[in-house]
Amino acid sequence: MNSLILVAAGSGTRMGELVNKLLLKVNNRPLIWYTLKHIFESNVLDELILVTKKEERLEFINIVNSLPHRVEVKYADGGVSRIESVCNGVKELNVTSSKLLIHDGARPLVPGEAFDYIFHKLTVSCPAVIYALPAVDTIKMTHGDFISQTVDRNKIWRAQTPQGFMTNIYRKALASVKDRENITDDASILEYMNIPVQIVVGRNSYFKITTKEDWMRFKSMVSLNSCPYRIGQGYDIHPTKETRPLYLGGIKISETRGLMGNSDADSLIHAIIDALLGAAGLGDIGQLFPDTDVQYNNISSVTLLKKTGEFIAQKQYEIGNIDSTIIAEQPKLSPHVVEMKKVIAEALNIEVEQINIKATTNERLDAIGRQEGIAALATALLFRRNS
């Protein structure tokens, strides 16, 4: 049987909170909800022991019950220290438990597959496995406020959870440890018994929420306005005018038969702007650059596109790709597509390969077919990178 003890009986003291930080909410869901959601995605977990404070037990039960899961969930009382909480959890393990993971409730972004990987790594010949990250900064030892020594960072790792053990070996090691005051993680217990602990490389996203900065980082990663992928679509059409120059995709196509509008009426760029704004949830071109504002009179659409790119960056989004279509009977646009893509890519600070521009006619149908206007469609994909 594969078991997991989830330690959730802490507090929000180091975050300056008066309540258990695991019950603080993002998107109207408590932090522990995200941890449990990922745990329940495991394909091989059989039982979960959730260690909580007695007075918070009902809240945790309700959260567990709000999530679909197939594993058996049992509860244990939190202790005055983390190691005591773990000991209470061990007492609730099924007698047939063969592999055990121990995890911090405040590491909400560890996916189900990460738990399964540790379970699969555990064997009789490899009785303990933990996630850890190599130190990337130079490590200093100090005496008071002064450096006493520089430590070889190649030998320094930052332990994460989950940490996995063969259950019987962990039970014996836990029972044998006399001094538990200096134990800061579960692998230390096996180290005291000279039992080898294997390290597998973790991820930065497996971070533990301890400080306010950690909390803000977590909020930004799971906020409703911070979906990892966002798609937007845009459409724009302008009537033609014989005496106006024609701008499309940021370049001048001709001196005549241009498009009427408050700016240079570049329908392709306007459609792209609307697609980007739509994906980011920032409204549309008319809201951000209203034609009633004199500063936008006769402005280059490329300038508006640059401003749009800045708005996107402020929302911490990056552009995945842009696909677009120009609908016009005349002129022939294919010779200009390469230059259009270069201008748009430079304005948005992205690669040319991230932009696609197609051109088609309306087969002489309706106003576009009669060359009374030019329209454009665009779709944009935005994304956020995980830390």
N, C-alpha and C positions, 0 to 999 in steps of 0.2 A: 504493500500500500504506500502511496506517495502522499506525504503530509506537508502542510505549511503552517507555521506559526506566524501570525501577523501581529506585530506589537503596535498597539494603538491606544495606550493608556498614558500618553505624555501630556504636555501642556503647551501653552503658547508663550511661556515666559520670555524666551530669548527673542521672540518676535514682538514683545511688548503687548501681548494680548492677555485678557483675563480669562479666556476660555480655551479649551483644547483646540489647537490650531487645525486638527483634522476635521473639525466641524465648521470651520470657516468656509464660506461659500463663494464659488465662481459660477456664473451662469445659473444661479439658484440651485447649485448642487454642491454639497460639502466636499472638501478635499478628499476625504476617505472614499467617496463614491468613485472617483477616478482610479484610485489604487485598486479597489475591489473589482471594478469593471475589467481592468486588465488581468487581474488574477483569474477571474472567471473565464477568460479567454484561453486558459491553459487546456491542452488536450489530454494531459496525463495526470493532473491533480485529482486526488480522491477525497481528501478531507482538509478543511481549513479550521484552524483554531484561532479565533479572534480574541485577543487579550485587551480588555477595556476596563475602565473604572466602573465600579458597580453603579454609581449614580448616573452614568451615561449609557448604560447597557441598552435601555429601550431605544434610544436614538440610533444606536448602531444596528440593532435588530431591524428597525424599520428601513434603514438604508440597505441592508443586505437583502431584505425582502422586496425592495423596489427593483432589484436587478435579477435578470434571468440567470440561473445557475443550476448545475447538475450535481455539484459536490456537496457533501455533508458539511454543515457549518456548526461548530461548537464554540462555546465561549469560556473564557477563563478570566479571573480577576487580575487586575494590574497590581504590581507590587510597588514598593517604595523606590526601587531602582529598576533599570532595564533588565538586568540579569535575573532579578527576582520575578519580573513579569514573564520572562522566557521560561523560568523554572515552573511557574504555574501553568504555562501553556503545555509544557512537556507532560505534566501530570494528566492532561486530557487526551493525549494521543491514543489512538487505537493501538491495541496490543500487537496488531499485525503490521504496524507501520515499519517499513524497511528503509525508506529514504525521507529525509526531512529538510525542508528549506525554512529559513528564518528571514523575515523581511520587515523593513521599517514601513509603518503606515504612511509616513511622510515622504515616501518616494513614489509619487503617483503616476509616473510616466514610464514605468518598466512594463513592456508588453508581455502578453501571455507566452509568446515563443521564447522569451528570455528565461522564464521559469522552467519551461520544458527542456531547454538546452542544458541547464544545470542538472536537472533530474537525469537526463541521458548520460551526462558525463560521470555521474557517481557510480562507482563499482567497488567491489571489495578491495581491489588493488589501488583504487583512487577514492579514498573514503571521505575526502573533503575538498570542495571546490567553491571558490568565491569570485565574484566580479571585482575588478579593481582597475584603476586608471594609472598609467605611469605619470610620474611628476614631470611637468614641462618647465617649471620655473627653477631657478637656482635655489637650493635649500641651504639655509644658514642655521647653525646652532648658536645660542647666545648665552652670555653670562650677564645677568642683569639686562641693561639696555644696550649692550655691546656684543658684537659678533665674536664668537670664540672659535668657530670652525665652519668651513664650508663642507657640506655633506655631498657625497657622490650621488647625484639625483638619478643615475641609472639604476640604483639599487632601491629607490624609494617609490612606493606605490600607494595610492589612495584607495582604501577599501570601500566597497559599495555593498549593497544587498540587492537581490537575495544571496544568502550564503547557504551552501548545501552540505549535508553530511549523511553518512550512513547512520540511521537512527540509533542502532544499538551502540555504535562507537561513541556517538555524541552523548548518549545517556551515561555511559561509563565515565567519559571524560568530565562531564558536568558533576557527577557524584564525587569525583576524585579531587576536584579543585577546592582548596581550603580558603585561600584569599581571593574573594570575588570583588573586592573594592576597586581594583585597578583594571577590571575587565571592561573594555569599551566596545568590543564586538565579539561575535560568537566564535570566530576562527581562533581568537586568542586562547580559548579554552583548550583547543586541540594542540596549539603551539606549546602550552605548558606541559602537555603530555608527550611532546616530541612526535606527534602524529603529523605527517606531511600534509600540507594544504596547497592545492594547486590553484594558480591564478589564471583566470581567463579575462581578456580585455573587455571592460565594460564600455559604457558610452556616457558622454556628457549629459545626455538627457535623463540618465538615471540618478540625477542629483537629488539630494535630500533637502526638503524645505525646512530651513532652520532660522533664517533671518528675514527681515522685511524685504531685502533685495531678492532673496530666493522666492518669496511669495509674489512679488511683482513680476519676476521672470515667468513663473508658472502661470499667472493670470494672463500675461501677454500671449502665452503659447496656446491657451485653451479658450480665450475669450470668444464670445459669439461673433465679434467683429474681427477675429483673427483666424478665420477658417484657413486651413493650409492651402486650399485651392478655391479660387473664385473665377467664375466665367461671366463675361458681359457681352452684350451685343449692341451695335449702334447702326443707325440709319440716318442718312441725310440726303436732301435733294434741293437743288437751286435752279431757278429758271435762267435761261441764257439771255445774253444781251450782246448785240453786235459790236458795240463800241467798248466793251470791257475786255481786258486781257484775261486769258484762261489760265488759272492756277489749279493744278491737281498734284497731290502728293508732295507739295512743297516746292514745285518747280513751275516755271512759266512754260506752258505748252504752246501758246500762240498769243499774238497781240490782239486778236479779235475773237468774237463769239465766246466771251468769258461768262462767268456766272455772277448773278446779282446777289448781293448780301451786304451786311453791315461791315464785315471784314473783307478779306479777299475771296470769300465764299468757296473755299477749297472743300468740296463735299467729301472727298476721300479722308482728309485729315479730320474733318468734323465727325465723320462716322467713327473713326478710330478713337477720337477723344471720348465720344459717348460710350463706346465699348469699354474703354479703360475705367471711366468714371462709374459705369454700371457695375463692373466687376468689384470695384472697391467700395461700392455703396455710397458714392459721393454725389449722387444726383446726376445732372446732365449739363451739357455745355451752356444751355441757356441760363441755368442757375448760377454757375460759376463765372461765366463771362457774358452777362446780360447785354443785349444790344441797346439798352437804355443808358448804359454807362459810356460816356463819350471817350473814355480812354481806350475803348476797343474799336472805335471807328477806324476802318481801313487797316486794322492791324493784321500782320502776317499770321496765318493759321499755324505756321511753324512755331511762332512765339507762344501761342496758346498751347500747343502740344508740349513744348518744353515745360511750361508751368504745370500742365497735367502730370507729366512725369515726376515733377517735384512733389505734387500732392500724393501720388502713389507711393513714393519713397518715404514720405512722412508717415504713412500708414503702415510702414515696414513691409510692403509688398514688393515683389520683384515680378518682372514681366516674363512669362513663359514663352508665349508666341502670340502673334497677331495674324489673322487671316482676313482678307478683304476682297471685295469685288466692286469694280466701277462699272456702271451701266450707262453706256453712251453710244449713240449711232456714229458720231464723228467727234473728234478726229480719231485716227488709229493710234492707240495708246501703248501697244506692246513695245515700241522702240524706246519708251520713256520709263519703263518699269524699273530697270536697274538703277537709274538715277533717283527715282522716287524712294526706293528702298534705302538707298544710302542716306538721303536727307532725313527720313523718318528715324532710321537707326541712330543717327548722330543726335537728333533732337531728344531721343529717349535714352540715350547712352546704353544701347543694346547692340547685339550683333545683327548684321544684315540677314543672316540665316534665320533669325527669329521672326522675320516678316515675310508674308506672302501677299502678292497683289495680283489679282486676276482682272481681266477686262472682257466685257461682253456687250452685245447690243440688245435692244428690245424688239428685234425683228420688225422694226417700223411700226410697232403698235403703240398706242396712246401718245401722251405728250413727249415722252423720251424718244419714242420712235419717230416723232415729227421734228426732232431736234430742238424742242422747246425747253429742254432741261437735261441735267445730268444728275444721276443718283449714285450713292455708294452704300455698301453694306460692310460691316466689320464685326469680327468676333475676337475677343481678347481673353487670354488665360493669365491670371495672376496667381502667385503662390508665395508662401512664407517658408523660409528654411528653418528646420529644427536646429536648436542650439546644441 
